[in-house]
Amino acid sequence: MRGEEMGATQWLVTLTFRVTVSGVRSKDDSVAAGLDQLKLGLCSGEDIPVEASVRRITNLVEEEPIFGVRW
């Protein structure tokens, strides 16, 4: 059974990873290059700066839009 089916508390966790890219011309290209750099860093065990914010979900309907790239 999944946690929400058992009445468990749900949390929205937002992770912000910071990477620096260069040699790109557009915002879209910078996002793609940043994701590539993040994936490579995670796979190689590199220490990547990250910030996390967490809040309890009180309404099970999506409370806010989540922007960005979904993996």
OpenMM code with the backbone's topology and positions (N, CA, C; nanometers):
from openmm import Vec3, app, unit

residues = "MET ARG GLY GLU GLU MET GLY ALA THR GLN TRP LEU VAL THR LEU THR PHE ARG VAL THR VAL SER GLY VAL ARG SER LYS ASP ASP SER VAL ALA ALA GLY LEU ASP GLN LEU LYS LEU GLY LEU CYS SER GLY GLU ASP ILE PRO VAL GLU ALA SER VAL ARG ARG ILE THR ASN LEU VAL GLU GLU GLU PRO ILE PHE GLY VAL ARG TRP".split()
positions = [
    Vec3(0.0826, -0.1184, 0.0000),
    Vec3(0.0000, 0.0000, 0.0000),
    Vec3(0.0867, 0.1243, 0.0000),
    Vec3(0.0453, 0.2256, -0.0718),
    Vec3(0.1191, 0.3507, -0.0750),
    Vec3(0.0870, 0.4321, 0.0495),
    Vec3(0.1805, 0.5202, 0.0898),
    Vec3(0.1673, 0.5977, 0.2121),
    Vec3(0.0401, 0.6777, 0.2206),
    Vec3(-0.0021, 0.7429, 0.1091),
    Vec3(-0.1211, 0.8266, 0.1154),
    Vec3(-0.2473, 0.7438, 0.1352),
    Vec3(-0.2447, 0.6163, 0.0970),
    Vec3(-0.3602, 0.5299, 0.1154),
    Vec3(-0.3745, 0.4886, 0.2606),
    Vec3(-0.2658, 0.4915, 0.3348),
    Vec3(-0.2677, 0.4514, 0.4740),
    Vec3(-0.2864, 0.5722, 0.5663),
    Vec3(-0.3053, 0.6907, 0.5121),
    Vec3(-0.3250, 0.8090, 0.5928),
    Vec3(-0.1955, 0.8716, 0.6419),
    Vec3(-0.0823, 0.8362, 0.5808),
    Vec3(0.0464, 0.8931, 0.6217),
    Vec3(0.0546, 1.0391, 0.5801),
    Vec3(0.1310, 1.1161, 0.6552),
    Vec3(0.1536, 1.2560, 0.6216),
    Vec3(0.2321, 1.2641, 0.4915),
    Vec3(0.1927, 1.3580, 0.4062),
    Vec3(0.2658, 1.3790, 0.2809),
    Vec3(0.3387, 1.5121, 0.2884),
    Vec3(0.4557, 1.5171, 0.2245),
    Vec3(0.5400, 1.6354, 0.2257),
    Vec3(0.5773, 1.6728, 0.0835),
    Vec3(0.5833, 1.8025, 0.0577),
    Vec3(0.6336, 1.8517, -0.0700),
    Vec3(0.7774, 1.8946, -0.0457),
    Vec3(0.8712, 1.8273, -0.1115),
    Vec3(1.0129, 1.8566, -0.0961),
    Vec3(1.0608, 1.9201, -0.2263),
    Vec3(1.1145, 2.0410, -0.2169),
    Vec3(1.1679, 2.1108, -0.3333),
    Vec3(1.3187, 2.1187, -0.3175),
    Vec3(1.3899, 2.0603, -0.4131),
    Vec3(1.5359, 2.0607, -0.4111),
    Vec3(1.5866, 2.1560, -0.5179),
    Vec3(1.6794, 2.2423, -0.4809),
    Vec3(1.7406, 2.3354, -0.5746),
    Vec3(1.8890, 2.3028, -0.5835),
    Vec3(1.9320, 2.2567, -0.7004),
    Vec3(2.0727, 2.2276, -0.7261),
    Vec3(2.1336, 2.3465, -0.7982),
    Vec3(2.2567, 2.3799, -0.7634),
    Vec3(2.3239, 2.4933, -0.8263),
    Vec3(2.4445, 2.4434, -0.9049),
    Vec3(2.4405, 2.4687, -1.0346),
    Vec3(2.5542, 2.4379, -1.1220),
    Vec3(2.5789, 2.5602, -1.2095),
    Vec3(2.7011, 2.5745, -1.2569),
    Vec3(2.7366, 2.6857, -1.3443),
    Vec3(2.7712, 2.6295, -1.4808),
    Vec3(2.7149, 2.6904, -1.5848),
    Vec3(2.7433, 2.6462, -1.7215),
    Vec3(2.7948, 2.7653, -1.8012),
    Vec3(2.8696, 2.7367, -1.9048),
    Vec3(2.9183, 2.8421, -1.9938),
    Vec3(2.9155, 2.7906, -2.1361),
    Vec3(2.9297, 2.8822, -2.2295),
    Vec3(2.9337, 2.8436, -2.3706),
    Vec3(2.7975, 2.8138, -2.4306),
    Vec3(2.6907, 2.8612, -2.3666),
    Vec3(2.5566, 2.8416, -2.4215),
    Vec3(2.4987, 2.9771, -2.4596),
    Vec3(2.4044, 2.9761, -2.5531),
    Vec3(2.3534, 3.1022, -2.6053),
    Vec3(2.2136, 3.1379, -2.5565),
    Vec3(2.1395, 3.0409, -2.5090),
    Vec3(2.0008, 3.0705, -2.4720),
    Vec3(1.9682, 3.0127, -2.3349),
    Vec3(1.8564, 3.0581, -2.2824),
    Vec3(1.8093, 3.0076, -2.1531),
    Vec3(1.7808, 2.8578, -2.1616),
    Vec3(1.7147, 2.8154, -2.2691),
    Vec3(1.6844, 2.6721, -2.2864),
    Vec3(1.8119, 2.5889, -2.2932),
    Vec3(1.9125, 2.6393, -2.3662),
    Vec3(2.0394, 2.5671, -2.3761),
    Vec3(2.1086, 2.5595, -2.2401),
    Vec3(2.0955, 2.6663, -2.1605),
    Vec3(2.1593, 2.6649, -2.0290),
    Vec3(2.0917, 2.5629, -1.9372),
    Vec3(1.9602, 2.5488, -1.9476),
    Vec3(1.8889, 2.4485, -1.8673),
    Vec3(1.9342, 2.3082, -1.9072),
    Vec3(1.9410, 2.2827, -2.0367),
    Vec3(1.9843, 2.1511, -2.0844),
    Vec3(2.1274, 2.1219, -2.0403),
    Vec3(2.2165, 2.2204, -2.0523),
    Vec3(2.3558, 2.2013, -2.0123),
    Vec3(2.3658, 2.1818, -1.8609),
    Vec3(2.2849, 2.2548, -1.7857),
    Vec3(2.2847, 2.2401, -1.6403),
    Vec3(2.2379, 2.1028, -1.5969),
    Vec3(2.1331, 2.0518, -1.6629),
    Vec3(2.0855, 1.9166, -1.6308),
    Vec3(2.1905, 1.8114, -1.6637),
    Vec3(2.2562, 1.8278, -1.7781),
    Vec3(2.3625, 1.7338, -1.8145),
    Vec3(2.4740, 1.7364, -1.7100),
    Vec3(2.5133, 1.8574, -1.6690),
    Vec3(2.6194, 1.8704, -1.5693),
    Vec3(2.5758, 1.8092, -1.4360),
    Vec3(2.4503, 1.8306, -1.3979),
    Vec3(2.3982, 1.7737, -1.2736),
    Vec3(2.3990, 1.6208, -1.2788),
    Vec3(2.3499, 1.5640, -1.3881),
    Vec3(2.3486, 1.4173, -1.4033),
    Vec3(2.4888, 1.3596, -1.3944),
    Vec3(2.5843, 1.4221, -1.4655),
    Vec3(2.7223, 1.3734, -1.4624),
    Vec3(2.7803, 1.3823, -1.3209),
    Vec3(2.7534, 1.4935, -1.2535),
    Vec3(2.8042, 1.5107, -1.1183),
    Vec3(2.7465, 1.4097, -1.0212),
    Vec3(2.6165, 1.3842, -1.0314),
    Vec3(2.5527, 1.2863, -0.9435),
    Vec3(2.6073, 1.1458, -0.9684),
    Vec3(2.6241, 1.1116, -1.0955),
    Vec3(2.6730, 0.9775, -1.1295),
    Vec3(2.8182, 0.9568, -1.0855),
    Vec3(2.8963, 1.0639, -1.0839),
    Vec3(3.0378, 1.0500, -1.0469),
    Vec3(3.0603, 1.0679, -0.8970),
    Vec3(2.9539, 1.0971, -0.8228),
    Vec3(2.9666, 1.1135, -0.6788),
    Vec3(3.0176, 1.2502, -0.6373),
    Vec3(3.0186, 1.3438, -0.7313),
    Vec3(3.0651, 1.4796, -0.7026),
    Vec3(2.9741, 1.5472, -0.6003),
    Vec3(3.0318, 1.6312, -0.5179),
    Vec3(2.9554, 1.7059, -0.4182),
    Vec3(2.8914, 1.8269, -0.4876),
    Vec3(2.7583, 1.8278, -0.4979),
    Vec3(2.6863, 1.9334, -0.5682),
    Vec3(2.6068, 2.0135, -0.4662),
    Vec3(2.6220, 2.1479, -0.4675),
    Vec3(2.5454, 2.2298, -0.3726),
    Vec3(2.3947, 2.2117, -0.3941),
    Vec3(2.3218, 2.1937, -0.2845),
    Vec3(2.1776, 2.1760, -0.2941),
    Vec3(2.1110, 2.2447, -0.1758),
    Vec3(1.9958, 2.3043, -0.2034),
    Vec3(1.9121, 2.3615, -0.0983),
    Vec3(1.7806, 2.2852, -0.1005),
    Vec3(1.7218, 2.2667, 0.0162),
    Vec3(1.5947, 2.1946, 0.0245),
    Vec3(1.4950, 2.2762, 0.1040),
    Vec3(1.3717, 2.2772, 0.0566),
    Vec3(1.2627, 2.3330, 0.1357),
    Vec3(1.1548, 2.2262, 0.1439),
    Vec3(1.0934, 2.2178, 0.2592),
    Vec3(0.9959, 2.1116, 0.2837),
    Vec3(0.8734, 2.1726, 0.3503),
    Vec3(0.7566, 2.1275, 0.3057),
    Vec3(0.6345, 2.1680, 0.3746),
    Vec3(0.5333, 2.0552, 0.3672),
    Vec3(0.4510, 2.0500, 0.4674),
    Vec3(0.3477, 1.9467, 0.4748),
    Vec3(0.2391, 1.9776, 0.3720),
    Vec3(0.1918, 1.8757, 0.3048),
    Vec3(0.0814, 1.8909, 0.2109),
    Vec3(-0.0473, 1.8710, 0.2897),
    Vec3(-0.1295, 1.9752, 0.2918),
    Vec3(-0.2534, 1.9673, 0.3690),
    Vec3(-0.3736, 1.9370, 0.2809),
    Vec3(-0.3638, 1.9705, 0.1535),
    Vec3(-0.4715, 1.9437, 0.0591),
    Vec3(-0.4164, 1.8469, -0.0443),
    Vec3(-0.4733, 1.7291, -0.0570),
    Vec3(-0.4167, 1.6271, -0.1453),
    Vec3(-0.4276, 1.6611, -0.2928),
    Vec3(-0.5065, 1.7633, -0.3274),
    Vec3(-0.5090, 1.8112, -0.4651),
    Vec3(-0.3800, 1.8893, -0.4836),
    Vec3(-0.3225, 1.8859, -0.6045),
    Vec3(-0.1986, 1.9595, -0.6255),
    Vec3(-0.2182, 2.1041, -0.5861),
    Vec3(-0.1419, 2.1479, -0.4870),
    Vec3(-0.1582, 2.2814, -0.4327),
    Vec3(-0.0908, 2.3883, -0.5159),
    Vec3(0.0127, 2.3529, -0.5870),
    Vec3(0.0849, 2.4517, -0.6641),
    Vec3(0.1456, 2.3852, -0.7856),
    Vec3(0.1625, 2.4617, -0.8923),
    Vec3(0.2271, 2.4027, -1.0104),
    Vec3(0.3748, 2.3798, -0.9822),
    Vec3(0.4283, 2.2759, -1.0388),
    Vec3(0.5702, 2.2472, -1.0264),
    Vec3(0.6320, 2.2687, -1.1629),
    Vec3(0.7242, 2.3641, -1.1706),
    Vec3(0.7848, 2.4003, -1.2976),
    Vec3(0.9182, 2.3329, -1.3119),
    Vec3(0.9631, 2.3171, -1.4361),
    Vec3(1.0949, 2.2610, -1.4604),
    Vec3(1.0865, 2.1315, -1.5380),
    Vec3(1.1938, 2.0608, -1.5337),
    Vec3(1.2044, 1.9370, -1.6098),
    Vec3(1.1773, 1.8209, -1.5182),
    Vec3(1.0912, 1.7309, -1.5625),
    Vec3(1.0642, 1.6103, -1.4846),
    Vec3(1.1450, 1.4970, -1.5430),
    Vec3(1.2120, 1.4221, -1.4550),
    Vec3(1.2924, 1.3090, -1.4996),
    Vec3(1.2118, 1.1844, -1.4977),
] * unit.nanometer
topology = app.Topology()
chain = topology.addChain("A")
for resn in residues:
    res = topology.addResidue(resn, chain)
    for name in ("N", "CA", "C"):
        topology.addAtom(name, app.Element.getBySymbol(name[0]), res)
